[in-house]
Amino acid sequence: MTETETSAARTPAPVHWKLVVDATDPHAQADFWAGALHYEPEDNSAFVERLLEAGALPGAATVEHHGRPAFRDLIAVRHPDDPYDPERGTGLGRRLLFQRVPGTKAGKNRLHLDLHPGEGRRADEVERLKALGASVLREVREPAGQWVVMADPEGNEFCVH
């Protein structure tokens, strides 16, 4: 083995990930975040239909979302430039998955997204996000920088830099 082959054999592949967000209404959250990030809601309708036809998924586990059958308790949004599995409609790259949980959010997030709309675009982005249903929690001005702390429609905090 050459030195390059030996080094490549020892370097593990990066771990694929998705960020999972608990939600009382996953479909509304997916719509908000798809708009906020300019992502696409995943279309799992063909997969859902196959599962229903095979009897592997009960009808009660589905809903109609944007005129298509969807899983009742989960939906994801994905970056439009990333690959996806056309058989299932599932993203294979950057994605957020919203899963239904009982009850509402309690307490401060331990993890949040920072959005970076670009130099001089913060105020316009905050207004756009407010129009989508977000709210401003506070504006921060520190020696390290300035940003706006916002909340999505279910109260999950995120920052706009």
VMD Tcl script that draws the C-alpha trace (Angstrom):
set ca {
  {0.00 0.00 0.00}
  {1.24 3.47 -0.80}
  {1.37 6.18 1.89}
  {-1.72 7.87 0.38}
  {-3.69 4.58 0.38}
  {-2.66 3.89 3.99}
  {-3.75 7.38 5.11}
  {-7.09 7.08 3.27}
  {-7.74 3.66 4.84}
  {-7.35 5.17 8.34}
  {-9.57 8.20 7.74}
  {-13.17 7.29 8.45}
  {-15.90 8.70 6.24}
  {-17.83 11.65 7.67}
  {-20.97 10.72 9.56}
  {-24.26 11.49 7.82}
  {-26.65 13.40 10.06}
  {-29.98 15.20 10.22}
  {-31.24 17.56 12.87}
  {-34.44 16.29 14.50}
  {-36.83 18.85 15.99}
  {-39.70 17.88 18.29}
  {-42.96 19.55 17.30}
  {-46.65 19.54 18.17}
  {-47.44 20.22 14.48}
  {-44.57 18.86 12.38}
  {-46.12 19.85 9.05}
  {-46.58 23.50 10.05}
  {-43.02 23.55 11.39}
  {-41.72 22.03 8.16}
  {-43.54 24.67 6.13}
  {-42.08 27.45 8.30}
  {-38.50 26.15 8.13}
  {-38.73 25.36 4.41}
  {-39.64 29.00 3.88}
  {-37.09 30.29 6.38}
  {-34.18 28.36 4.88}
  {-35.37 28.22 1.26}
  {-35.41 24.43 1.63}
  {-37.90 21.99 0.11}
  {-40.38 19.90 2.12}
  {-39.67 16.26 1.36}
  {-42.30 14.55 -0.77}
  {-42.68 11.03 0.63}
  {-46.11 10.54 -1.00}
  {-45.10 7.72 -3.37}
  {-43.45 5.85 -0.49}
  {-46.47 6.43 1.79}
  {-48.81 5.14 -0.94}
  {-46.69 1.99 -1.41}
  {-46.72 1.34 2.35}
  {-50.49 1.83 2.50}
  {-51.07 -0.50 -0.46}
  {-48.84 -3.16 1.11}
  {-50.71 -2.89 4.42}
  {-47.46 -1.89 6.15}
  {-48.83 1.50 7.24}
  {-52.30 2.13 8.65}
  {-54.31 4.98 7.16}
  {-54.44 6.61 10.61}
  {-50.67 7.10 10.40}
  {-51.05 9.42 7.41}
  {-52.39 12.90 6.65}
  {-52.86 14.92 3.51}
  {-50.23 17.65 3.26}
  {-50.22 20.02 0.30}
  {-52.60 17.68 -1.52}
  {-50.39 14.60 -1.09}
  {-50.39 11.72 1.38}
  {-47.73 12.16 4.07}
  {-46.66 10.55 7.30}
  {-48.81 11.92 10.13}
  {-46.07 12.26 12.73}
  {-42.99 13.32 10.79}
  {-41.85 15.34 7.83}
  {-38.49 16.71 6.78}
  {-37.18 19.61 4.75}
  {-34.02 19.36 2.68}
  {-31.55 21.60 0.91}
  {-32.73 21.82 -2.72}
  {-29.24 21.21 -4.15}
  {-28.57 18.05 -2.13}
  {-29.24 14.54 -3.43}
  {-32.33 12.61 -2.39}
  {-33.73 9.11 -2.73}
  {-36.43 9.36 -5.42}
  {-38.02 6.07 -4.28}
  {-38.75 7.44 -0.80}
  {-38.43 11.21 -1.33}
  {-35.93 11.32 1.53}
  {-33.05 13.78 1.45}
  {-29.52 12.42 1.56}
  {-27.82 15.64 2.59}
  {-28.63 18.66 4.74}
  {-32.06 18.25 6.28}
  {-34.27 18.97 9.27}
  {-36.76 16.34 10.42}
  {-39.80 17.41 12.45}
  {-41.38 14.72 14.61}
  {-44.65 14.95 16.52}
  {-44.36 14.84 20.30}
  {-46.99 15.42 22.96}
  {-46.88 18.73 24.79}
  {-45.21 21.98 23.93}
  {-41.65 23.17 24.29}
  {-40.61 23.94 27.85}
  {-37.46 25.85 28.75}
  {-34.57 27.19 26.75}
  {-33.24 25.36 23.71}
  {-29.93 23.59 24.28}
  {-29.31 23.63 20.53}
  {-30.30 26.26 17.98}
  {-29.69 27.35 14.41}
  {-27.78 30.50 13.48}
  {-28.92 31.97 10.18}
  {-26.45 34.11 8.21}
  {-28.34 35.96 5.45}
  {-25.31 37.99 4.37}
  {-23.74 41.36 5.04}
  {-26.29 44.14 5.52}
  {-29.30 41.83 5.12}
  {-30.17 41.07 8.78}
  {-33.04 43.57 9.12}
  {-34.70 42.46 5.88}
  {-34.30 38.81 6.84}
  {-35.84 39.40 10.28}
  {-38.86 41.03 8.62}
  {-39.17 38.16 6.13}
  {-39.03 35.60 8.96}
  {-41.63 37.55 10.96}
  {-43.93 37.42 7.93}
  {-43.50 33.61 7.92}
  {-44.60 33.42 11.57}
  {-41.42 33.93 13.62}
  {-41.22 36.40 16.49}
  {-38.38 38.57 17.76}
  {-37.31 37.70 21.31}
  {-34.49 40.20 21.66}
  {-31.78 42.10 19.82}
  {-28.23 41.47 21.02}
  {-25.38 43.97 20.75}
  {-22.10 42.78 22.25}
  {-18.43 43.46 21.55}
  {-18.37 40.11 19.72}
  {-21.13 41.18 17.33}
  {-24.81 41.82 16.81}
  {-27.66 39.44 16.12}
  {-31.38 38.99 16.64}
  {-32.75 36.12 18.73}
  {-36.02 34.89 17.25}
  {-38.50 32.08 17.87}
  {-40.21 29.90 15.28}
  {-44.00 29.38 15.50}
  {-43.59 26.74 18.26}
  {-41.13 28.81 20.30}
  {-37.82 27.24 19.24}
  {-35.11 29.88 19.41}
  {-32.78 30.69 16.55}
  {-30.48 33.61 15.76}
  {-30.16 35.84 12.73}
  {-26.66 37.28 12.32}
}
mol new
graphics top color blue
foreach p $ca { graphics top sphere $p radius 0.5 }
foreach p [lrange $ca 0 end-1] q [lrange $ca 1 end] { graphics top cylinder $p $q radius 0.2 }
display resetview
